[in-house]
Structure formats: structure tokens, C-alpha cells
């Protein structure tokens, strides 16, 4: 619950019709956010822990595109609903009608405040991810060392056949960020932020207590983490047809995550790949990667876990899928907005 002294000061300040009448409200929302444990933890700490652990397991290059949606989801599905629910139960509810701030203005400012937090948490998570895996900034991690026998064209006597060892590396973080299609990447995250806020309001609208609110928010969060390919390489989900299509049904964030993944690796898919030699092709296929780019140091764009069937890029990001991914977020935003308008009550249930 919020501090009653803070709420009283807010009401007193709001009664003064000053040009800065919104500042006390923003200050109150900000104070509550940092006062609670859930807000800062799920926005700034939890995503880094998850991406740090799973990025080490699956490879930093496999999760960055979709995983960056995590802080936005955590803020909108967990932090925002808890804050709004607490405000609905506070003394502020009883006095807000006597101030220049009406309920719609309050909800608008609350939404804008959490939108600002989502932007900060997105770039904070990106920065911390780079700090955790900074050793791979210039040179990617070694996925496998190819051992290519150098067989002489003519053998006149028994000889020892030399083995050429070629380290096959994932893309460095520097190269990954150079390949980002930034307009699409920022668009996908802006839509995910609006989606998170509308779903957060909808969760509060249908929840009668904190336990229900947390159960709904955390369930959507967990489903989206896995089925929206945020903590699992996207090719792993695509290989399971049931899981792939189930994600569109149970996860509102499936489409925005796919947009983020595609945009984050946008320039990579347009590269003209060299034809590898047969020996190196065998080694590359053994890694079961999504696509590969062969150049002087044999870098790989790895979008699938080892021993997972390779998926051509055009199979996942074809025209139909792109169209669906573009439209579905607006459908979810419309549904969540409709739920909020129909069932949201500014009062204690």
C-alpha cells in the first residue's frame, strides 16, 4: 500500500491550480514505483538475469532480438497492474474528484510514465547485455572447430595427412548491431510497449484481487517468454508446429517478438552467401544453424540450438507471416482496450 502521508501531500498540492498541477501526480507515481519491490526488479533486474543465463546456454546471438521484449513485458504485465490496483484501493481514489485531475487524466499520465520506464528499461537491458558478453564484441564465440584433412593430390609414399583446424564463430556483437534494421526494430518495440500498457489495464479491469492479477500477468509473461521465442531460439519453436501456432493464440507478444527478431537480424538475411566447399558444408550442417555467412573468418548467424533442424530464413519470415505479425498486435490492442473500456471501474471491487 502507498504511504498515506505521500497521498495527503499529493491531494493538498493538487488543490492548488498551478501550471505544474501534473508534477505532484507524476511524483506520486514515481515514488510508488521505486517504493515497491516489483517495479524496479521486473523492469531492470529480472530480464538481465534471464538473458544472462540463457544467453550463456544458447548463445548470446540467439536471444538478443526476441529477448529485448522481456523488460517491456515485465513492466506492462507485472509492475503496471500492481501499481494501478494499489492506486484504486488508496485514499487517492476518494479524493481525486476534488482535484483538477480526473480519472482519465490519471490513467493517461500513468500510462505515459510506464511507457517512459519501458523505453529506459529496453536500453538499460541492451546495455547490460553488452556488458555481460563484452568479450564477444569484436570476435564472436567459437561454435565448433572444423577439422579439414589436407589430402595431397599425389602420394608417392606414406605421409601424415595434416589436419587444418578452422574455428567457426558466431557473429560478434559488433557485427550483430551493425546488421540491425533500426526502424523496424524500434517500431516493433514501440508497438510492444503500447500492447503491454493496454493489456496491463485490461488485467486490472478483470481482477478482483492481487492474486488474480498476478496469476494472469505472470501466466501471460511465462507463455510469451517461451512460445514467443524470447528465451528460446526461434528455429526451435518453428520446428514444433503445434507450439508455433499455439504461440499466436496464448501469447499477445508472439508477433511483436517475431518482428523484433527479424528486424534485429534484418541486414543479415540479405547478404549473398558464398558457396562453401563440401567439407566445410558438412561441418556447418552439423551445427544445425539457421543461416550462415562464410567469409574470411567463417562467421555463423546461429538461430537454432545445436542438433535442431535448420530452417531456411524465407520459411519463417515469408510474406504471409510478416503480414500476420503486422496485424495481430493491433488485434490484441483492440481486444485489451475493449476489455478495459467495458469492465474497468475506478473503485474498490
N, C-alpha and C positions, 0 to 999 in steps of 0.2 A: 504493500500500500504506500501511497505517496505521503510525504511529510506534511502534516496539517498546517504547520507554520508557513511552509512554502506556498501552499494553496491560498492561505489567507492573504499573504502579501500580494499574490497574483490578483486576487479579486479587488483588493484595495487599489492597486495600480491601474487596473482596467477601468475603474470607475472614473478615472481622470481622462478626459478626452484629449489626449495629447497626440501629436503627429506620430509618435512612436508607440502607438497603442498595441501593435503586434509584438513588440520586443519582449514584454513580460511573458506573453504566451510562448514564444519561441524559447525563452529562458527556462520556463517551467518544463516544457517538453524535453529540452536538453538536459536539465537537471535530473528528471526522472530516468532518462535513458542511461546516463552514466551512474546513477544511483543503483540501478538494478544490475544484477549479475548477468542475466540472459542477454541483454542488449549487446554490450561490448564483446562478450565471449563468442556468441554465434556470428557476429559480423566480422570480427577481426582476428580471432584466435582459432576457432574450430576449423574453418576452411584451410588454414595453413597447416594444421596438424594432419588433416585428412590428405591433402595434396602432397605433403612432405612424405608421409608414409607410403601411400600408394604410388606416388611418382618414383620412389626408390624401387618399388617392387616391379611395376610395369614399365618404367622408363619415363623420364620427365617429359619426353616429346609426345607421349601417347595421350596425356591427360590435360595438357595445358589449355587447349581450345575449349573443351566442354567443362573442365573443372573450374574455370573462372566464373561460371554462373553460380557456383556454390555460395559465395558471400551474399549475392543478391537474393537467392532463395532463402538463406538462413535469416536474413534481415526481414524479409517480407512475410515469411511463413511462421516465424517464431517470435522475433523481437517485436514487430509491429502489432500483431494481435494481442500480445500480453500487455503492451503499453496502452492500447486503446481500451481494452477490457478494464484495466485498472482505472483509467480516467472515467469510464462510465460509472464505476462504483464509488468515485470520490466525491468529496464535498463540492468540488468544482461543478458537478452536474447540477446541484441545487441552486447555484448562484450565477451560472453562466448567462441566464436570461436577463440578469440585472446589469450586465456589462455590454460594452459596444461590440463584443464578439458574439456572433451567433453560432449555432452548431455547425452549419455548413462551412463557415469560415474556419472554425476549429479543425474540422476534418481535412479541409484543403491544406491548411498550414502543417498539420500532422503528416499528411501525405508528402508534401514538398520537403519537409525535414527529413523523412526517411528516404526519399529519393536522393537527397544530398548525401546521406550516410551510405547509400548503396554505391554511389559514384566513388566516394572516398575508399570504401572497403574493397571495391574492384581493383583500383590501382595499388592499394596497400597490399592486397594478396598477390598481385602480379610482382610487385617489388620484392616481397618476402620470398616468393618462389624463386626469383632470380638470385636472391642472396643464398638460399639453401643449395641451389645447384650451380653456383657461380663458377665452379671448376670446369663446367662444360660450356662456358660462354664462347670461347674461341674454338675449342675442339670437342666434338661430340664423344659420347661414351662408346667404347668398343662393344659391339653386339656379339661378334664372332670373329675368330681369326681364320681366314681361308688358307688352307694348305694346298698349294697347287704344285704338283710334281713337274719339274722341268726336264722332260724326256728329250734327250739328244736326237737329232734327225738321223744320225748314223752312229751305230755302236759297233766298234771293231773288237772290243774286249770288255770283260766285266767292269762295270763302273758303278759308283754310288750315285744314284739319282738324287740331285739336290731338290730340296723342298722350298718353294718360295712361300713365305708366310705374309699374307696381306691382311692387316686389320680392317675390318668393315665396321664403320662407325655410323651412329645415328647423326642426325643433323645437329650441329651446335646450336645453342640458344641464340647466338648472334644471327645465324642463318635463318632460324625459325622466325625470329621477329622481322627479319628483312623480307620474308615471304608473306607477311600478314597483309591481307586486303582490308585496310583500316576502316574504310567507310562501311563495309558490310559488317565488320566486327563490332564497331561502335553502335551501328543500327540494331544488331541482334541483342546487344546488352541493354540498350535503351528500352526496347520492347519487353525484354525480360524484367526490367525494373517496373515498368507500368503494370505488367502482368502480376508481379509479386505483390504490389500495393493493392490492386483490386481484389486479388484472392485473399490477402490479409484482412481486408474489410469484410469480405464475404464470410470468412471463418468466424469473425466476431459476431456477425449477423445471425448465424445459426447455432451459436454456442451459448449454453445456459450457465456454464461454469468453466473454471480454468482447466479442469481435467479434460473436458470435451474439447476445448480449444487447443490444448497441447496435443491431444491424440490426433486430431485432424491435421494440424500443421506438421507434426513430426512424421505422420504417415505419408503425406504428400512429399515431404522432403526426402524420406528414405526411398520411396518408389522412384522419384526423379533422379536421385543420385546414381542408381544402378541402371534403370531402364532408359534413361535419357543419355547414357554414355558419358556421364560426368566423372565417374571414378573407375570406369572400365573402358578399355579401348573400344571404339565404335564398331570395328570389324567383328569383335567378339559378340556384340549384341546382334549385328546384322546376320551373323551365321545361324542364329536361332530365330526362325521365322515367327514363332509364337511370341517370344519376348520382344521382337522388333515391333510388331503391330500392337501388342499389348501396351507398349510404352505410349502410343498415341492416345490410348483410352484412359489410362490411370495417371499419366503424368502430363500436366499442363505445360511442362517445360521441355518436353521432348523435341519440339520443333525449334525453339529458340536455341537449344543446345546444339542441334544439328547445324543451324545457321552459323553459330559461333565457331564450331569445329571447321566447317567448310571455309569460312572467312579467314580464320587464323592460319589455315594452310592454303589460302586462296591462290597465291602465285605459284605454289609448288606443283599444283596439278596441271599447269600449263607448260611446264618445262618439257623440252624434247629430250627424251631419254636415249642415251647411246645404246647400241646393241652389244650386250656383254658376250664374252666368249662362252662356249658351252660349259667349261669347267666352273667358271665363276657363276654362271646361271644356276648350276646345281647347288652351290653354296648359298646363293641368295634365296632360292626356293626353300631351302631347309630352315631359313629364319622365319618363313611364313609372314612376310611383311605385306603391308597394304600396297605401296608403290615404292619404286626405288629410283634413285638418281645416281648414275655412275659417272663419276668424274675422276680427277687425279687421285683423290683420297678415298674413293668409294664410300660415299655417304648414303644413308638409307633414311627414308621417311617411314618410320615404323608405326603403323596404326593398329596393329594386331599383336596379341600376346604370342609368344613362341608356341609352335605346334598348333596354331589356329589357321584354318583355311584362309588363303589370301583372297581378297575381294577387290576386283578392279574398281578404280575410283568412279567410273561412269555408272556402275551398278548402284552405288549408294547415293550419289549426288546427280541423278538424272533430272530431266526437266519436270517430270511428274512429281518427284519427291521435293524438288525446290518449290514448286507451286503449292504443294500441300504445306510445307514448312512455312511458307509465307502467310498463308491464310489461317491456319489453325490457331496461332496465338491470338488473333483478333476474335476468333470464335470463343476462346476461353475468357478473354477480357469481357466480351459481351455477356457471357453466362454469369461470370462473377459480379459484374456490375448490376445485372438484373436481380441476382440474389440479394445484394446489398440494398438496392432500392426497395425491394419488396419486404424484407424481413428486418432490416436494421432498425433498432429502436434506441433512441437516446434516453435510456432509462434503465433502472435496475430490474432485471428479469426476476 
